[in-house]
Amino acid sequence: MLMCKRFSREFEDHLCRGLGFWRSDFAGHPEGEESHEPGNHLIFKPKTGEQFKAVFDQVRRYCEENSDAMAGYIEGEFLPFDDDIPARPFARPCAIPSRRFSNPS
């Protein structure tokens, strides 16, 4: 998964046409709650752990070789199943576990 404020057209082409990612931008959050959705969200669903590692390494390498390709972060996880999680109402008593950090540069 790749989430970023911005990325170059070349990098998006490499991800989508070259590696099989697709755009899956966030579409909202609970009304009245603070949110920080990234402007761009691309996703890739690997079929095996080996495929995950190979694609993740290619994305990381591209970013290392093209430091201006994106402003954001790469997040990766591999789950060996793709089952839907049953929907439940949002549990208000649970605090949203997030903090906002800023880079003073």
C-alpha positions in Angstrom: 0.0 0.0 0.0 1.3 3.5 -0.8 -0.2 6.6 0.7 1.1 10.0 -0.2 0.4 13.7 -0.5 1.9 13.7 -4.0 3.8 11.5 -6.4 5.2 11.9 -9.9 3.2 10.7 -13.0 6.1 8.4 -13.8 6.0 6.8 -10.4 2.2 6.3 -10.7 2.6 4.7 -14.1 5.4 2.4 -12.8 3.1 1.3 -9.9 -0.1 0.9 -11.8 1.0 -0.3 -15.3 4.3 -1.9 -14.2 3.5 -3.5 -10.9 -0.3 -3.9 -10.8 -1.3 -1.4 -8.2 -4.6 0.4 -8.4 -6.0 3.7 -7.0 -8.1 3.1 -3.9 -8.5 6.6 -2.4 -10.3 7.0 0.9 -13.9 8.0 0.7 -14.7 9.6 4.1 -14.6 9.0 7.8 -17.2 9.2 10.6 -18.9 12.6 10.5 -17.6 15.0 13.1 -14.4 13.1 13.7 -10.9 14.5 12.9 -9.4 12.9 9.9 -6.2 12.9 7.9 -6.8 11.0 4.7 -3.9 11.0 2.3 -4.5 12.7 -1.1 -3.4 9.5 -2.9 -3.8 5.9 -1.9 -2.7 3.0 -4.1 -3.1 -0.6 -3.2 -1.7 -4.0 -4.4 -3.0 -7.3 -3.2 -0.3 -10.0 -3.5 -1.2 -13.6 -3.8 1.9 -15.0 -2.0 4.4 -13.8 0.6 7.1 -14.1 -2.1 5.2 -11.8 -4.4 4.7 -9.3 -1.6 8.4 -9.1 -0.8 9.4 -8.8 -4.5 6.9 -6.0 -5.2 7.7 -4.2 -1.9 11.4 -4.3 -2.7 10.8 -2.9 -6.2 8.8 0.0 -4.8 11.4 0.7 -2.1 14.2 0.6 -4.6 12.4 2.9 -7.0 11.9 5.4 -4.2 15.6 5.2 -3.2 16.7 5.8 -6.8 14.1 8.6 -7.4 14.0 10.6 -4.2 11.5 13.1 -5.7 9.1 10.4 -6.8 6.7 10.9 -3.9 6.0 12.7 -0.6 4.4 10.2 1.7 5.0 6.7 2.9 4.9 3.1 1.9 3.1 0.6 4.1 3.2 -3.1 3.5 1.5 -6.1 5.0 0.7 -9.6 3.6 -2.4 -11.5 4.8 -2.7 -15.0 3.4 -6.4 -14.7 3.2 -8.9 -12.2 1.8 -12.0 -12.6 3.9 -14.5 -9.8 4.4 -14.7 -8.5 8.0 -18.4 -8.3 9.2 -19.6 -4.7 9.5 -20.4 -3.4 13.0 -21.4 0.0 14.3 -18.6 2.3 15.3 -17.8 2.0 19.0 -17.7 5.5 20.3 -16.1 4.7 23.7 -13.0 3.5 21.8 -10.5 6.4 21.2 -9.0 6.6 17.7 -5.4 5.5 18.2 -3.6 8.1 16.2 -1.3 11.0 16.7 -0.2 13.7 14.3 3.5 14.3 13.9 5.0 17.1 11.9 8.4 17.5 10.4 9.6 21.1 11.2 11.7 21.3 8.0 
